[in-house]
């Protein structure tokens, strides 16, 4: 069932890690208007790598590799701890898996930028 946000907040409050989602075998999601997103999380604008029609595949891939989407860049450069402090709720009993909670906090952080 997961852990409460309160438990995860306490665990992650000291987590200074960052993460690079770039892999050697990326998978992408292309929406109906040809916006490209890494197939990692939501298709929110802050995950968008660009528009395939306007930019072409080479530039989209370059954007992926250099972590150019806002969410990729945040995930790579902002420690989990900072996002949890800013957007976590240390009193919440809502249940999350750890991966889901970290992405929930990341998405809240990106929306606030």
N, C-alpha and C positions, 0 to 999 in steps of 0.2 A: 504494500500500500504506500510505501514511501515514508518520509519523515516530515515532521512539522517544519514550517518555515522558521520557527523559533530555533529548532535544533540545527537546521542547515545554516542559518544566520550565524549561530555560535561557532559552527565548524569553519565557515568560510571567512569570518571576520579577520582572520590572520593569514589568509591565502593570498600570497603575492604573485601567484602564477599568472601567466598569460598563455595564449594558445594560437598557433598558426594552423588554420584548417586546410592549407594547401597540401595536396597529395599528388603522387605521380599518376594517378588514374582518376582525375576529377569527373564528376557527374554534374550536369547542369540542368536547370529547369528553364525552358523558354516559354514565355506566356504568349497569348494570342496576338499581341502587338510586337512581338520579338524582343522584349526585354529579357535579359539573361541574368539568372541568379544561381549561385552555387546551390546544389541540392543538399543543403546542410540544415536549413531552418526554414523560416517563413519566406514568402515572396514580398516582403515589405520593401519599400523604396530604399531603405538603408542597406539592404543586401544586394541591390542591383549593381551589376558589373557594366551595364551599358545596353544599348540597343543594337542587335545584330545587323539590322538593315542599315543603320546609320554608321556604324563603326567597323563592321566586319569581324570575322572570327579571330584574326590575329590580335587585334587590339583588346577584344574581350578576354582572350587568354592571358594577355600581358597584364590586364587589370586584375585578373584572378591571382596570378603569380606574385604581383607586387602588393597584394592585399589592399586594393584601391577602394573597394566598397567601404562605406562608413562602418558597417558592422564588423567586417573582417579587420579593418584597421584598429577599431576599438578592442576587439578580442585579442589582437596581437600586442597592443601597446598599453592598455589599461588593466592593471591588476584586478583580479576578481574582488579582492578586498575593498577596493575603492568603489566599485559598482554596488556591492552589498551594503556598504555604509550609506551610500547615497539613496538607494532605492529598496533596500530590504526592510522588512518589518520584524523587529526582534520580539514582538508579542504575538505574532500571527500563528494560529494553529492549522492553517491550510496545509494540505499534504502535497508533497512534491517528491519526485525522484531527484537525485542530486544533479544529473545532467539537465533535466527539465528546469530545475530552479535556476541554475546558472544561465541558461538561455533566456528564461523569463526576465531575470535581472538585466542581462545584456540588452534585450529588446527594450526594456523600460529606459535604460540608460541612453540608448540610441534615439529613442523617441524624444527625449528631453534635450538633445543637442540642437 
